[in-house]
Amino acid sequence: MFRQSAQHIGTYYAGTYPGPIPLRPRLQEALQREVLIIGGGFSGLHTALRLALAGKKVVAWPRTRRNW
């Protein structure tokens, strides 16, 4: 039932991406935001969107690598 590995599961997007999936991008400069969301999955992105629509300055940062 539970996965023993912490590796990402395979997705359509990961399987059809032309080349290796890049790791999360490096910050080029300091960011000033009200909210930092670590995790770019559905819940993290949904939360970031809802907060941004409410007027908050948000950055969503993937925990490991982009997989969407």
Secondary structure, DSSP 8 states (H G I E B T S, - for coil): ---S--S----HHHHHSSS---B----SS----SEEEE--SHHHHHHHHHHHHTT--EEEE-SSB---
